[in-house]
Amino acid sequence: MSTRTLDVTVSKEGELAVVALTGDLDSRTAPVVQEHVGRALAEHRLLALDLSNLRYMSSAGLRVMLLSYRQAQCASGQMAVVGLSEELRMLMSAVGFLNFFTVAEDLGKAAELLTETP
């Protein structure tokens, strides 16, 4: 039996808070991601969710993505999704999530796309 795991790394790139996920985002790991995203948004208006090393995302992961987007909006923040694999891009497109998020290929581009608004 395979055990799914997820590592979450939180860092800062200039004004951009970065929450990087490595592994599998499923119902078991989703609450941890939500907690880290919530803390990052409480301290920073600009957030990049780096999915470059995400292997798998279940429907619980999609729910976390939507909750994170809503949380960013409520905090008058902005959020970008970075490093989508082709599989994740197709999944997010199929459920209409690409319309919600700023999508960037890397953190540098995310920082350019997310700007402080007066």
QUIZIHU-V445491 format. One record per run of one state. SS is the DSSP state (a for helix, b for strand, c for the rest). FROM is the first residue (numbers start at 1). LEN is the number of residues. If there is no record, write none. Layout:
{{SS | FROM | LEN} {SS | FROM | LEN}}
//
This chain:
{{c | 1 | 5} {b | 6 | 8} {c | 14 | 2} {b | 16 | 10} {c | 26 | 4} {a | 30 | 14} {c | 44 | 2} {b | 46 | 12} {c | 58 | 1} {a | 59 | 16} {c | 75 | 3} {b | 78 | 5} {c | 83 | 3} {a | 86 | 9} {c | 95 | 2} {a | 97 | 3} {c | 100 | 2} {b | 102 | 3} {c | 105 | 2} {a | 107 | 7} {c | 114 | 5}}
//
